[in-house]
Amino acid sequence: MCAKLGLTIFRKRINIERRILRMINEKITLSDPLTGLTEKAVSAWEGHVYRCYNAQQVKNLIKLINEISVRSMVNTDCSRDVFSTDVLRRSAPLRTLCSKLEEALKEVIP
């Protein structure tokens, strides 16, 4: 039962990440799209975005993407209640972060 629940939670995380990536890559079209929500993927993509868009708006967008990544990871980590209470308190719910991301994308690309 635990393994099945873990797989369901993992699939939910993947679906959320795909939705976020689609939302970003449909709005910000670059030759190198954002390929993941990992720190490495976001950092690689960040340089491309800074060259094409307003720095302050991109900074806010990158901050939101990183926060969504952390929240998504924490939501699927079964040990989060023991080890990540500080992260949980500081981060908004994923639904709120996604709404903020949509608004931030509108600022970058009106």
PDB file as gemmi writes it, atoms N, CA and C in Angstrom:
CRYST1    1.000    1.000    1.000  90.00  90.00  90.00 P 1                      
ATOM      1  N   MET A   1       0.816  -1.190   0.000  1.00  0.00           N  
ATOM      2  CA  MET A   1       0.000   0.000   0.000  1.00  0.00           C  
ATOM      3  C   MET A   1       0.867   1.263   0.000  1.00  0.00           C  
ATOM      4  N   CYS A   2       1.905   1.276   0.838  1.00  0.00           N  
ATOM      5  CA  CYS A   2       2.780   2.448   0.924  1.00  0.00           C  
ATOM      6  C   CYS A   2       3.466   2.725  -0.407  1.00  0.00           C  
ATOM      7  N   ALA A   3       3.934   1.679  -1.080  1.00  0.00           N  
ATOM      8  CA  ALA A   3       4.608   1.860  -2.368  1.00  0.00           C  
ATOM      9  C   ALA A   3       3.641   2.428  -3.401  1.00  0.00           C  
ATOM     10  N   LYS A   4       2.406   1.945  -3.395  1.00  0.00           N  
ATOM     11  CA  LYS A   4       1.402   2.442  -4.338  1.00  0.00           C  
ATOM     12  C   LYS A   4       1.094   3.914  -4.079  1.00  0.00           C  
ATOM     13  N   LEU A   5       0.977   4.289  -2.804  1.00  0.00           N  
ATOM     14  CA  LEU A   5       0.727   5.678  -2.454  1.00  0.00           C  
ATOM     15  C   LEU A   5       1.906   6.546  -2.877  1.00  0.00           C  
ATOM     16  N   GLY A   6       3.115   6.053  -2.638  1.00  0.00           N  
ATOM     17  CA  GLY A   6       4.321   6.787  -3.033  1.00  0.00           C  
ATOM     18  C   GLY A   6       4.370   7.017  -4.529  1.00  0.00           C  
ATOM     19  N   LEU A   7       4.000   6.001  -5.308  1.00  0.00           N  
ATOM     20  CA  LEU A   7       3.989   6.126  -6.764  1.00  0.00           C  
ATOM     21  C   LEU A   7       2.938   7.140  -7.216  1.00  0.00           C  
ATOM     22  N   THR A   8       1.774   7.132  -6.570  1.00  0.00           N  
ATOM     23  CA  THR A   8       0.724   8.093  -6.890  1.00  0.00           C  
ATOM     24  C   THR A   8       1.190   9.521  -6.609  1.00  0.00           C  
ATOM     25  N   ILE A   9       1.845   9.725  -5.478  1.00  0.00           N  
ATOM     26  CA  ILE A   9       2.352  11.047  -5.118  1.00  0.00           C  
ATOM     27  C   ILE A   9       3.428  11.478  -6.111  1.00  0.00           C  
ATOM     28  N   PHE A  10       4.303  10.544  -6.492  1.00  0.00           N  
ATOM     29  CA  PHE A  10       5.361  10.846  -7.457  1.00  0.00           C  
ATOM     30  C   PHE A  10       4.759  11.252  -8.800  1.00  0.00           C  
ATOM     31  N   ARG A  11       3.763  10.517  -9.263  1.00  0.00           N  
ATOM     32  CA  ARG A  11       3.110  10.854 -10.535  1.00  0.00           C  
ATOM     33  C   ARG A  11       2.448  12.225 -10.472  1.00  0.00           C  
ATOM     34  N   LYS A  12       1.866  12.545  -9.327  1.00  0.00           N  
ATOM     35  CA  LYS A  12       1.248  13.863  -9.163  1.00  0.00           C  
ATOM     36  C   LYS A  12       2.314  14.948  -9.278  1.00  0.00           C  
ATOM     37  N   ARG A  13       3.467  14.716  -8.669  1.00  0.00           N  
ATOM     38  CA  ARG A  13       4.564  15.688  -8.756  1.00  0.00           C  
ATOM     39  C   ARG A  13       5.017  15.863 -10.199  1.00  0.00           C  
ATOM     40  N   ILE A  14       5.158  14.760 -10.927  1.00  0.00           N  
ATOM     41  CA  ILE A  14       5.576  14.828 -12.334  1.00  0.00           C  
ATOM     42  C   ILE A  14       4.551  15.608 -13.156  1.00  0.00           C  
ATOM     43  N   ASN A  15       3.275  15.355 -12.915  1.00  0.00           N  
ATOM     44  CA  ASN A  15       2.223  16.082 -13.644  1.00  0.00           C  
ATOM     45  C   ASN A  15       2.265  17.575 -13.353  1.00  0.00           C  
ATOM     46  N   ILE A  16       2.509  17.921 -12.097  1.00  0.00           N  
ATOM     47  CA  ILE A  16       2.613  19.337 -11.729  1.00  0.00           C  
ATOM     48  C   ILE A  16       3.815  19.967 -12.428  1.00  0.00           C  
ATOM     49  N   GLU A  17       4.950  19.275 -12.394  1.00  0.00           N  
ATOM     50  CA  GLU A  17       6.152  19.809 -13.035  1.00  0.00           C  
ATOM     51  C   GLU A  17       5.953  19.967 -14.536  1.00  0.00           C  
ATOM     52  N   ARG A  18       5.308  19.020 -15.174  1.00  0.00           N  
ATOM     53  CA  ARG A  18       5.041  19.132 -16.613  1.00  0.00           C  
ATOM     54  C   ARG A  18       4.134  20.326 -16.907  1.00  0.00           C  
ATOM     55  N   ARG A  19       3.134  20.525 -16.059  1.00  0.00           N  
ATOM     56  CA  ARG A  19       2.221  21.659 -16.236  1.00  0.00           C  
ATOM     57  C   ARG A  19       2.978  22.979 -16.121  1.00  0.00           C  
ATOM     58  N   ILE A  20       3.857  23.069 -15.135  1.00  0.00           N  
ATOM     59  CA  ILE A  20       4.651  24.282 -14.935  1.00  0.00           C  
ATOM     60  C   ILE A  20       5.568  24.514 -16.132  1.00  0.00           C  
ATOM     61  N   LEU A  21       6.250  23.469 -16.577  1.00  0.00           N  
ATOM     62  CA  LEU A  21       7.157  23.599 -17.724  1.00  0.00           C  
ATOM     63  C   LEU A  21       6.406  24.025 -18.978  1.00  0.00           C  
ATOM     64  N   ARG A  22       5.244  23.442 -19.203  1.00  0.00           N  
ATOM     65  CA  ARG A  22       4.434  23.805 -20.371  1.00  0.00           C  
ATOM     66  C   ARG A  22       4.006  25.271 -20.275  1.00  0.00           C  
ATOM     67  N   MET A  23       3.563  25.677 -19.086  1.00  0.00           N  
ATOM     68  CA  MET A  23       3.123  27.055 -18.869  1.00  0.00           C  
ATOM     69  C   MET A  23       4.262  28.034 -19.183  1.00  0.00           C  
ATOM     70  N   ILE A  24       5.447  27.726 -18.724  1.00  0.00           N  
ATOM     71  CA  ILE A  24       6.600  28.603 -18.933  1.00  0.00           C  
ATOM     72  C   ILE A  24       7.048  28.591 -20.386  1.00  0.00           C  
ATOM     73  N   ASN A  25       7.225  27.406 -20.952  1.00  0.00           N  
ATOM     74  CA  ASN A  25       7.779  27.298 -22.303  1.00  0.00           C  
ATOM     75  C   ASN A  25       6.808  27.766 -23.393  1.00  0.00           C  
ATOM     76  N   GLU A  26       5.514  27.739 -23.116  1.00  0.00           N  
ATOM     77  CA  GLU A  26       4.559  28.293 -24.084  1.00  0.00           C  
ATOM     78  C   GLU A  26       4.611  29.813 -24.090  1.00  0.00           C  
ATOM     79  N   LYS A  27       4.922  30.406 -22.959  1.00  0.00           N  
ATOM     80  CA  LYS A  27       4.952  31.857 -22.851  1.00  0.00           C  
ATOM     81  C   LYS A  27       6.320  32.430 -23.226  1.00  0.00           C  
ATOM     82  N   ILE A  28       7.373  31.774 -22.774  1.00  0.00           N  
ATOM     83  CA  ILE A  28       8.730  32.250 -23.042  1.00  0.00           C  
ATOM     84  C   ILE A  28       9.369  31.278 -24.028  1.00  0.00           C  
ATOM     85  N   THR A  29       9.353  31.652 -25.281  1.00  0.00           N  
ATOM     86  CA  THR A  29       9.878  30.774 -26.323  1.00  0.00           C  
ATOM     87  C   THR A  29      11.335  31.134 -26.606  1.00  0.00           C  
ATOM     88  N   LEU A  30      12.193  30.217 -26.258  1.00  0.00           N  
ATOM     89  CA  LEU A  30      13.624  30.363 -26.489  1.00  0.00           C  
ATOM     90  C   LEU A  30      14.115  29.141 -27.250  1.00  0.00           C  
ATOM     91  N   SER A  31      15.302  29.249 -27.835  1.00  0.00           N  
ATOM     92  CA  SER A  31      15.859  28.084 -28.525  1.00  0.00           C  
ATOM     93  C   SER A  31      16.175  26.967 -27.525  1.00  0.00           C  
ATOM     94  N   ASP A  32      16.448  27.347 -26.274  1.00  0.00           N  
ATOM     95  CA  ASP A  32      16.690  26.380 -25.208  1.00  0.00           C  
ATOM     96  C   ASP A  32      15.583  26.497 -24.167  1.00  0.00           C  
ATOM     97  N   PRO A  33      14.560  25.649 -24.245  1.00  0.00           N  
ATOM     98  CA  PRO A  33      13.453  25.748 -23.292  1.00  0.00           C  
ATOM     99  C   PRO A  33      13.871  25.254 -21.902  1.00  0.00           C  
ATOM    100  N   LEU A  34      13.072  25.601 -20.912  1.00  0.00           N  
ATOM    101  CA  LEU A  34      13.278  25.074 -19.572  1.00  0.00           C  
ATOM    102  C   LEU A  34      12.931  23.591 -19.607  1.00  0.00           C  
ATOM    103  N   THR A  35      13.861  22.753 -19.197  1.00  0.00           N  
ATOM    104  CA  THR A  35      13.679  21.302 -19.329  1.00  0.00           C  
ATOM    105  C   THR A  35      13.344  20.596 -18.025  1.00  0.00           C  
ATOM    106  N   GLY A  36      13.426  21.298 -16.924  1.00  0.00           N  
ATOM    107  CA  GLY A  36      13.125  20.682 -15.634  1.00  0.00           C  
ATOM    108  C   GLY A  36      13.089  21.736 -14.547  1.00  0.00           C  
ATOM    109  N   LEU A  37      12.686  21.320 -13.366  1.00  0.00           N  
ATOM    110  CA  LEU A  37      12.606  22.243 -12.251  1.00  0.00           C  
ATOM    111  C   LEU A  37      13.748  22.045 -11.256  1.00  0.00           C  
ATOM    112  N   THR A  38      14.737  21.274 -11.641  1.00  0.00           N  
ATOM    113  CA  THR A  38      15.890  21.105 -10.766  1.00  0.00           C  
ATOM    114  C   THR A  38      16.705  22.387 -10.751  1.00  0.00           C  
ATOM    115  N   GLU A  39      17.504  22.551  -9.739  1.00  0.00           N  
ATOM    116  CA  GLU A  39      18.349  23.748  -9.634  1.00  0.00           C  
ATOM    117  C   GLU A  39      19.268  23.875 -10.848  1.00  0.00           C  
ATOM    118  N   LYS A  40      19.811  22.750 -11.296  1.00  0.00           N  
ATOM    119  CA  LYS A  40      20.718  22.756 -12.447  1.00  0.00           C  
ATOM    120  C   LYS A  40      19.991  23.186 -13.730  1.00  0.00           C  
ATOM    121  N   ALA A  41      18.801  22.656 -13.952  1.00  0.00           N  
ATOM    122  CA  ALA A  41      18.041  22.995 -15.165  1.00  0.00           C  
ATOM    123  C   ALA A  41      17.626  24.461 -15.164  1.00  0.00           C  
ATOM    124  N   VAL A  42      17.182  24.951 -14.008  1.00  0.00           N  
ATOM    125  CA  VAL A  42      16.748  26.348 -13.914  1.00  0.00           C  
ATOM    126  C   VAL A  42      17.943  27.283 -14.104  1.00  0.00           C  
ATOM    127  N   SER A  43      19.079  26.943 -13.508  1.00  0.00           N  
ATOM    128  CA  SER A  43      20.286  27.776 -13.659  1.00  0.00           C  
ATOM    129  C   SER A  43      20.742  27.855 -15.107  1.00  0.00           C  
ATOM    130  N   ALA A  44      20.706  26.739 -15.807  1.00  0.00           N  
ATOM    131  CA  ALA A  44      21.114  26.726 -17.218  1.00  0.00           C  
ATOM    132  C   ALA A  44      20.180  27.587 -18.058  1.00  0.00           C  
ATOM    133  N   TRP A  45      18.901  27.522 -17.795  1.00  0.00           N  
ATOM    134  CA  TRP A  45      17.892  28.266 -18.537  1.00  0.00           C  
ATOM    135  C   TRP A  45      17.927  29.750 -18.194  1.00  0.00           C  
ATOM    136  N   GLU A  46      18.255  30.049 -16.956  1.00  0.00           N  
ATOM    137  CA  GLU A  46      18.243  31.423 -16.451  1.00  0.00           C  
ATOM    138  C   GLU A  46      19.099  32.367 -17.288  1.00  0.00           C  
ATOM    139  N   GLY A  47      20.277  31.938 -17.675  1.00  0.00           N  
ATOM    140  CA  GLY A  47      21.153  32.778 -18.480  1.00  0.00           C  
ATOM    141  C   GLY A  47      20.535  33.163 -19.811  1.00  0.00           C  
ATOM    142  N   HIS A  48      19.845  32.223 -20.442  1.00  0.00           N  
ATOM    143  CA  HIS A  48      19.185  32.494 -21.722  1.00  0.00           C  
ATOM    144  C   HIS A  48      18.068  33.530 -21.550  1.00  0.00           C  
ATOM    145  N   VAL A  49      17.323  33.411 -20.468  1.00  0.00           N  
ATOM    146  CA  VAL A  49      16.196  34.312 -20.241  1.00  0.00           C  
ATOM    147  C   VAL A  49      16.680  35.722 -19.942  1.00  0.00           C  
ATOM    148  N   TYR A  50      17.742  35.839 -19.152  1.00  0.00           N  
ATOM    149  CA  TYR A  50      18.267  37.170 -18.812  1.00  0.00           C  
ATOM    150  C   TYR A  50      18.732  37.926 -20.051  1.00  0.00           C  
ATOM    151  N   ARG A  51      19.196  37.217 -21.051  1.00  0.00           N  
ATOM    152  CA  ARG A  51      19.659  37.883 -22.271  1.00  0.00           C  
ATOM    153  C   ARG A  51      18.506  38.432 -23.107  1.00  0.00           C  
ATOM    154  N   CYS A  52      17.310  37.923 -22.890  1.00  0.00           N  
ATOM    155  CA  CYS A  52      16.179  38.293 -23.754  1.00  0.00           C  
ATOM    156  C   CYS A  52      15.098  39.135 -23.072  1.00  0.00           C  
ATOM    157  N   TYR A  53      15.065  39.150 -21.744  1.00  0.00           N  
ATOM    158  CA  TYR A  53      13.960  39.803 -21.043  1.00  0.00           C  
ATOM    159  C   TYR A  53      14.457  40.695 -19.913  1.00  0.00           C  
ATOM    160  N   ASN A  54      13.557  41.514 -19.378  1.00  0.00           N  
ATOM    161  CA  ASN A  54      13.839  42.438 -18.286  1.00  0.00           C  
ATOM    162  C   ASN A  54      14.387  41.698 -17.064  1.00  0.00           C  
ATOM    163  N   ALA A  55      15.532  42.155 -16.568  1.00  0.00           N  
ATOM    164  CA  ALA A  55      16.243  41.467 -15.489  1.00  0.00           C  
ATOM    165  C   ALA A  55      15.420  41.334 -14.210  1.00  0.00           C  
ATOM    166  N   GLN A  56      14.739  42.392 -13.794  1.00  0.00           N  
ATOM    167  CA  GLN A  56      13.978  42.331 -12.542  1.00  0.00           C  
ATOM    168  C   GLN A  56      12.807  41.357 -12.656  1.00  0.00           C  
ATOM    169  N   GLN A  57      12.126  41.380 -13.781  1.00  0.00           N  
ATOM    170  CA  GLN A  57      11.002  40.464 -13.972  1.00  0.00           C  
ATOM    171  C   GLN A  57      11.489  39.019 -14.041  1.00  0.00           C  
ATOM    172  N   VAL A  58      12.624  38.810 -14.681  1.00  0.00           N  
ATOM    173  CA  VAL A  58      13.195  37.462 -14.756  1.00  0.00           C  
ATOM    174  C   VAL A  58      13.609  36.990 -13.372  1.00  0.00           C  
ATOM    175  N   LYS A  59      14.173  37.882 -12.587  1.00  0.00           N  
ATOM    176  CA  LYS A  59      14.593  37.533 -11.228  1.00  0.00           C  
ATOM    177  C   LYS A  59      13.398  37.037 -10.417  1.00  0.00           C  
ATOM    178  N   ASN A  60      12.278  37.748 -10.502  1.00  0.00           N  
ATOM    179  CA  ASN A  60      11.057  37.331  -9.797  1.00  0.00           C  
ATOM    180  C   ASN A  60      10.556  35.984 -10.313  1.00  0.00           C  
ATOM    181  N   LEU A  61      10.611  35.797 -11.614  1.00  0.00           N  
ATOM    182  CA  LEU A  61      10.169  34.550 -12.232  1.00  0.00           C  
ATOM    183  C   LEU A  61      11.034  33.375 -11.759  1.00  0.00           C  
ATOM    184  N   ILE A  62      12.342  33.544 -11.760  1.00  0.00           N  
ATOM    185  CA  ILE A  62      13.263  32.484 -11.334  1.00  0.00           C  
ATOM    186  C   ILE A  62      13.026  32.143  -9.864  1.00  0.00           C  
ATOM    187  N   LYS A  63      12.802  33.164  -9.054  1.00  0.00           N  
ATOM    188  CA  LYS A  63      12.528  32.936  -7.623  1.00  0.00           C  
ATOM    189  C   LYS A  63      11.274  32.072  -7.452  1.00  0.00           C  
ATOM    190  N   LEU A  64      10.234  32.382  -8.207  1.00  0.00           N  
ATOM    191  CA  LEU A  64       8.990  31.602  -8.137  1.00  0.00           C  
ATOM    192  C   LEU A  64       9.194  30.170  -8.620  1.00  0.00           C  
ATOM    193  N   ILE A  65       9.921  30.005  -9.707  1.00  0.00           N  
ATOM    194  CA  ILE A  65      10.179  28.655 -10.232  1.00  0.00           C  
ATOM    195  C   ILE A  65      10.918  27.822  -9.189  1.00  0.00           C  
ATOM    196  N   ASN A  66      11.919  28.419  -8.554  1.00  0.00           N  
ATOM    197  CA  ASN A  66      12.668  27.697  -7.525  1.00  0.00           C  
ATOM    198  C   ASN A  66      11.798  27.365  -6.319  1.00  0.00           C  
ATOM    199  N   GLU A  67      10.921  28.287  -5.948  1.00  0.00           N  
ATOM    200  CA  GLU A  67      10.023  28.041  -4.818  1.00  0.00           C  
ATOM    201  C   GLU A  67       9.023  26.928  -5.149  1.00  0.00           C  
ATOM    202  N   ILE A  68       8.528  26.918  -6.371  1.00  0.00           N  
ATOM    203  CA  ILE A  68       7.617  25.844  -6.803  1.00  0.00           C  
ATOM    204  C   ILE A  68       8.347  24.506  -6.776  1.00  0.00           C  
ATOM    205  N   SER A  69       9.581  24.504  -7.227  1.00  0.00           N  
ATOM    206  CA  SER A  69      10.375  23.276  -7.231  1.00  0.00           C  
ATOM    207  C   SER A  69      10.536  22.717  -5.816  1.00  0.00           C  
ATOM    208  N   VAL A  70      10.882  23.593  -4.883  1.00  0.00           N  
ATOM    209  CA  VAL A  70      11.064  23.165  -3.490  1.00  0.00           C  
ATOM    210  C   VAL A  70       9.745  22.678  -2.907  1.00  0.00           C  
ATOM    211  N   ARG A  71       8.667  23.430  -3.121  1.00  0.00           N  
ATOM    212  CA  ARG A  71       7.362  23.045  -2.585  1.00  0.00           C  
ATOM    213  C   ARG A  71       6.910  21.704  -3.156  1.00  0.00           C  
ATOM    214  N   SER A  72       7.123  21.506  -4.444  1.00  0.00           N  
ATOM    215  CA  SER A  72       6.756  20.251  -5.088  1.00  0.00           C  
ATOM    216  C   SER A  72       7.536  19.081  -4.471  1.00  0.00           C  
ATOM    217  N   MET A  73       8.830  19.291  -4.247  1.00  0.00           N  
ATOM    218  CA  MET A  73       9.660  18.248  -3.649  1.00  0.00           C  
ATOM    219  C   MET A  73       9.210  17.959  -2.221  1.00  0.00           C  
ATOM    220  N   VAL A  74       8.980  19.002  -1.442  1.00  0.00           N  
ATOM    221  CA  VAL A  74       8.577  18.828  -0.052  1.00  0.00           C  
ATOM    222  C   VAL A  74       7.225  18.127   0.033  1.00  0.00           C  
ATOM    223  N   ASN A  75       6.315  18.471  -0.861  1.00  0.00           N  
ATOM    224  CA  ASN A  75       4.988  17.842  -0.855  1.00  0.00           C  
ATOM    225  C   ASN A  75       5.051  16.346  -1.110  1.00  0.00           C  
ATOM    226  N   THR A  76       6.056  15.873  -1.836  1.00  0.00           N  
ATOM    227  CA  THR A  76       6.143  14.450  -2.159  1.00  0.00           C  
ATOM    228  C   THR A  76       7.120  13.696  -1.274  1.00  0.00           C  
ATOM    229  N   ASP A  77       7.827  14.386  -0.411  1.00  0.00           N  
ATOM    230  CA  ASP A  77       8.794  13.747   0.476  1.00  0.00           C  
ATOM    231  C   ASP A  77       8.092  13.343   1.763  1.00  0.00           C  
ATOM    232  N   CYS A  78       8.009  12.046   2.007  1.00  0.00           N  
ATOM    233  CA  CYS A  78       7.291  11.545   3.182  1.00  0.00           C  
ATOM    234  C   CYS A  78       7.933  11.973   4.502  1.00  0.00           C  
ATOM    235  N   SER A  79       9.197  12.339   4.484  1.00  0.00           N  
ATOM    236  CA  SER A  79       9.863  12.737   5.723  1.00  0.00           C  
ATOM    237  C   SER A  79       9.754  14.236   5.972  1.00  0.00           C  
ATOM    238  N   ARG A  80       8.989  14.936   5.162  1.00  0.00           N  
ATOM    239  CA  ARG A  80       8.942  16.399   5.238  1.00  0.00           C  
ATOM    240  C   ARG A  80       8.517  16.909   6.601  1.00  0.00           C  
ATOM    241  N   ASP A  81       7.622  16.197   7.278  1.00  0.00           N  
ATOM    242  CA  ASP A  81       7.150  16.667   8.577  1.00  0.00           C  
ATOM    243  C   ASP A  81       8.253  16.643   9.631  1.00  0.00           C  
ATOM    244  N   VAL A  82       9.199  15.755   9.466  1.00  0.00           N  
ATOM    245  CA  VAL A  82      10.283  15.631  10.433  1.00  0.00           C  
ATOM    246  C   VAL A  82      11.421  16.590  10.125  1.00  0.00           C  
ATOM    247  N   PHE A  83      11.782  16.707   8.846  1.00  0.00           N  
ATOM    248  CA  PHE A  83      12.994  17.411   8.486  1.00  0.00           C  
ATOM    249  C   PHE A  83      12.799  18.799   7.881  1.00  0.00           C  
ATOM    250  N   SER A  84      11.633  19.117   7.381  1.00  0.00           N  
ATOM    251  CA  SER A  84      11.484  20.344   6.597  1.00  0.00           C  
ATOM    252  C   SER A  84      10.404  21.283   7.110  1.00  0.00           C  
ATOM    253  N   THR A  85      10.172  21.319   8.407  1.00  0.00           N  
ATOM    254  CA  THR A  85       9.091  22.168   8.904  1.00  0.00           C  
ATOM    255  C   THR A  85       9.352  23.635   8.602  1.00  0.00           C  
ATOM    256  N   ASP A  86      10.602  24.072   8.624  1.00  0.00           N  
ATOM    257  CA  ASP A  86      10.916  25.472   8.329  1.00  0.00           C  
ATOM    258  C   ASP A  86      10.569  25.812   6.881  1.00  0.00           C  
ATOM    259  N   VAL A  87      10.900  24.911   5.961  1.00  0.00           N  
ATOM    260  CA  VAL A  87      10.583  25.119   4.544  1.00  0.00           C  
ATOM    261  C   VAL A  87       9.071  25.170   4.352  1.00  0.00           C  
ATOM    262  N   LEU A  88       8.357  24.292   5.030  1.00  0.00           N  
ATOM    263  CA  LEU A  88       6.899  24.267   4.904  1.00  0.00           C  
ATOM    264  C   LEU A  88       6.270  25.569   5.392  1.00  0.00           C  
ATOM    265  N   ARG A  89       6.780  26.122   6.468  1.00  0.00           N  
ATOM    266  CA  ARG A  89       6.220  27.356   7.005  1.00  0.00           C  
ATOM    267  C   ARG A  89       6.467  28.546   6.090  1.00  0.00           C  
ATOM    268  N   ARG A  90       7.622  28.583   5.441  1.00  0.00           N  
ATOM    269  CA  ARG A  90       7.994  29.735   4.627  1.00  0.00           C  
ATOM    270  C   ARG A  90       7.360  29.730   3.248  1.00  0.00           C  
ATOM    271  N   SER A  91       6.987  28.591   2.739  1.00  0.00           N  
ATOM    272  CA  SER A  91       6.512  28.487   1.369  1.00  0.00           C  
ATOM    273  C   SER A  91       4.986  28.503   1.303  1.00  0.00           C  
ATOM    274  N   ALA A  92       4.483  29.205   0.306  1.00  0.00           N  
ATOM    275  CA  ALA A  92       3.035  29.242   0.071  1.00  0.00           C  
ATOM    276  C   ALA A  92       2.584  27.910  -0.518  1.00  0.00           C  
ATOM    277  N   PRO A  93       1.287  27.617  -0.450  1.00  0.00           N  
ATOM    278  CA  PRO A  93       0.782  26.390  -1.084  1.00  0.00           C  
ATOM    279  C   PRO A  93       1.079  26.396  -2.591  1.00  0.00           C  
ATOM    280  N   LEU A  94       1.224  25.233  -3.146  1.00  0.00           N  
ATOM    281  CA  LEU A  94       1.575  25.076  -4.557  1.00  0.00           C  
ATOM    282  C   LEU A  94       0.576  25.774  -5.474  1.00  0.00           C  
ATOM    283  N   ARG A  95      -0.692  25.690  -5.167  1.00  0.00           N  
ATOM    284  CA  ARG A  95      -1.720  26.333  -5.990  1.00  0.00           C  
ATOM    285  C   ARG A  95      -1.509  27.855  -6.035  1.00  0.00           C  
ATOM    286  N   THR A  96      -1.181  28.435  -4.894  1.00  0.00           N  
ATOM    287  CA  THR A  96      -0.910  29.876  -4.818  1.00  0.00           C  
ATOM    288  C   THR A  96       0.329  30.225  -5.624  1.00  0.00           C  
ATOM    289  N   LEU A  97       1.368  29.406  -5.505  1.00  0.00           N  
ATOM    290  CA  LEU A  97       2.603  29.652  -6.252  1.00  0.00           C  
ATOM    291  C   LEU A  97       2.369  29.581  -7.757  1.00  0.00           C  
ATOM    292  N   CYS A  98       1.539  28.634  -8.192  1.00  0.00           N  
ATOM    293  CA  CYS A  98       1.233  28.523  -9.627  1.00  0.00           C  
ATOM    294  C   CYS A  98       0.487  29.757 -10.126  1.00  0.00           C  
ATOM    295  N   SER A  99      -0.420  30.281  -9.315  1.00  0.00           N  
ATOM    296  CA  SER A  99      -1.129  31.509  -9.691  1.00  0.00           C  
ATOM    297  C   SER A  99      -0.158  32.680  -9.789  1.00  0.00           C  
ATOM    298  N   LYS A 100       0.761  32.758  -8.837  1.00  0.00           N  
ATOM    299  CA  LYS A 100       1.775  33.815  -8.873  1.00  0.00           C  
ATOM    300  C   LYS A 100       2.665  33.673 -10.104  1.00  0.00           C  
ATOM    301  N   LEU A 101       2.965  32.432 -10.478  1.00  0.00           N  
ATOM    302  CA  LEU A 101       3.784  32.191 -11.669  1.00  0.00           C  
ATOM    303  C   LEU A 101       3.075  32.694 -12.922  1.00  0.00           C  
ATOM    304  N   GLU A 102       1.780  32.415 -13.029  1.00  0.00           N  
ATOM    305  CA  GLU A 102       1.018  32.902 -14.178  1.00  0.00           C  
ATOM    306  C   GLU A 102       1.074  34.422 -14.267  1.00  0.00           C  
ATOM    307  N   GLU A 103       0.963  35.103 -13.130  1.00  0.00           N  
ATOM    308  CA  GLU A 103       1.037  36.561 -13.109  1.00  0.00           C  
ATOM    309  C   GLU A 103       2.437  37.050 -13.482  1.00  0.00           C  
ATOM    310  N   ALA A 104       3.453  36.381 -12.967  1.00  0.00           N  
ATOM    311  CA  ALA A 104       4.839  36.765 -13.275  1.00  0.00           C  
ATOM    312  C   ALA A 104       5.132  36.591 -14.759  1.00  0.00           C  
ATOM    313  N   LEU A 105       4.593  35.542 -15.363  1.00  0.00           N  
ATOM    314  CA  LEU A 105       4.782  35.328 -16.799  1.00  0.00           C  
ATOM    315  C   LEU A 105       4.120  36.441 -17.606  1.00  0.00           C  
ATOM    316  N   LYS A 106       2.982  36.923 -17.143  1.00  0.00           N  
ATOM    317  CA  LYS A 106       2.295  38.033 -17.818  1.00  0.00           C  
ATOM    318  C   LYS A 106       3.131  39.305 -17.754  1.00  0.00           C  
ATOM    319  N   GLU A 107       3.873  39.472 -16.673  1.00  0.00           N  
ATOM    320  CA  GLU A 107       4.737  40.655 -16.548  1.00  0.00           C  
ATOM    321  C   GLU A 107       5.941  40.575 -17.482  1.00  0.00           C  
ATOM    322  N   VAL A 108       6.484  39.364 -17.637  1.00  0.00           N  
ATOM    323  CA  VAL A 108       7.641  39.187 -18.512  1.00  0.00           C  
ATOM    324  C   VAL A 108       7.225  39.331 -19.971  1.00  0.00           C  
ATOM    325  N   ILE A 109       6.116  38.683 -20.320  1.00  0.00           N  
ATOM    326  CA  ILE A 109       5.588  38.731 -21.688  1.00  0.00           C  
ATOM    327  C   ILE A 109       4.169  39.262 -21.613  1.00  0.00           C  
ATOM    328  N   PRO A 110       3.969  40.561 -21.789  1.00  0.00           N  
ATOM    329  CA  PRO A 110       2.609  41.138 -21.687  1.00  0.00           C  
ATOM    330  C   PRO A 110       1.677  40.631 -22.786  1.00  0.00           C  
TER     331      PRO A 110                                                      
END                                                                             
